[in-house]
Amino acid sequence: MAYFIDPEECTACGVCIDECPVEAIVEGDDFYTIIADECTDCGACADVCPVEAISEGE
């Protein structure tokens, strides 16, 4: 399962983008999104998110 960024919690700080080894995170207007097909489930993004907006998908 790919990780998921909660758009209600994301502050678009950009920390997760720098941490993703496969560049599966894209910047939106007000929040970021993880491209599920590219995510390798490493969890690096969730580990660095300062507002805990990233979690494992279902």
Rosetta blueprint (number, residue, H / E / L):
1 M L
2 A L
3 Y E
4 F E
5 I E
6 D L
7 P L
8 E L
9 E L
10 C L
11 T L
12 A L
13 C L
14 G L
15 V H
16 C H
17 I H
18 D H
19 E H
20 C L
21 P L
22 V L
23 E L
24 A L
25 I E
26 V E
27 E E
28 G L
29 D L
30 D L
31 F L
32 Y E
33 T E
34 I E
35 I L
36 A L
37 D L
38 E L
39 C L
40 T L
41 D L
42 C L
43 G L
44 A H
45 C H
46 A H
47 D H
48 V H
49 C L
50 P L
51 V L
52 E L
53 A L
54 I E
55 S E
56 E E
57 G L
58 E L
